[in-house]
Structures are given as C-alpha cells and as structure tokens.
Amino acid sequence: MQMIDEGAIVTRDYLELTRLIERLHRRYLDVLRTELKRAGIRDLTGVQALLLSNIGDEEIAIRDLIERGYYQGSNVSYNIRKLTDLGYIDQERAAHDKRSVIIQLTDKGRQVVVLIDELENKNSHAFTEKLGDSNNLEATSKTLQRLERMWADYIRYGEL
C-alpha cells in the first residue's frame, strides 16, 4: 500500500493555483481586448482598459494606483501617458505636491468603464447560472483574498 504524501499534494495544488491565477489574468485581459474590438475600440489594450476601470470615478494620484498593488511604476507611467495622448484620461499636478500627478477619466474614458461594467455584470450572471450557486464563488474569492494577504505579509515582513 502506497503512502500519500499530503505535503506534496498541497505543494502541487498550491503551484497549480499560482499558475492558474497568472493564466486567468492573461485570459481576462484577452476578454477585455475582445470586448473592446466588438465595440469598435481598437486603440486600447486590455491592460489599459483595466487601468481605466481601476481609476473609475476617482480623482487619484498615480502613486496610489501603484501602492494599491495594481501596477508597477514604469508600466503605469507608460500607460497613463498613452491614455492621456488618446484622450481617455486627464492629468494634472497636485496642488499640494507638484511632484504628484492626479488623474481622472474623461468622458471617453468613462464610456469604456461603462462597457467594462456591463461586460462584468453579464459575465458574472452567466458564471453563477452555470455554477448553480454563488457560495462557491464567494468561498473562492475569500481564499484568493487570504492568499493575497499572505503574499503581502511575506513581502513586508519576510518569513511566513
């Protein structure tokens, strides 16, 4: 009779989860890009559309987007410049700190966010209908939030 190494199974499942997270993120960006194409918006990437969605109705400093963990500095700077050039966001220096740049969506940017919100609502309803109940979705979300918190603690404090 063969002994089951539970530690190896947990490690295997954890590694599969981390790889799945990466694949899901890329797939979600593909979904956004596809929806943008269907709407006739060809000048945005999925990453840029997601950035607009994360800004939403806020007037926000670029550093706050970075601190929330959404983006890396060089990546967000490039995309903010591009989105400004394309007319999706406005940016200005903060009155209290001239080094800080405050951004907000233009009407054109808000239209993209509405499109994304509609897509997310449609997809969430389709997903829960196929799943049969939303309890599994809620449990999965809580598990991923705990994983995010664990990784954030590791980054801040080192050992787990």
C-alpha positions, 0 to 999 in steps of 0.5 A: 500500500502506497503512502500519500504524501499530503505535503506534496499534494498541497505543494502541487495544488498550491503551484497549480493555483499560482499558475492558474491565477497568472493564466486567468489574468492573461485570459481576462485581459484577452476578454477585455481586448475582445470586448473592446474590438466588438465595440469598435475600440481598437486603440486600447489594450486590455491592460489599459482598459483595466487601468481605466476601470481601476481609476473609475470615478476617482480623482487619484494620484498615480502613486496610489494606483501603484501602492494599491498593488495594481501596477508597477511604476514604469508600466503605469507611467507608460500607460497613463501617458498613452491614455492621456495622448488618446484622450481617455484620461486627464492629468494634472499636478497636485496642488499640494505636491507638484511632484504628484500627478492626479488623474481622472477619466474623461468622458471617453474614458468613462464610456469604456468603464461603462462597457467594462461594467456591463461586460462584468455584470453579464459575465458574472450572471452567466458564471453563477447560472452555470455554477448553480450557486454563488457560495462557491464563488464567494468561498473562492474569492475569500481564499484568493483574498487570504492568499493575497494577504499572505503574499503581502505579509511575506513581502513586508515582513519576510518569513511566513 
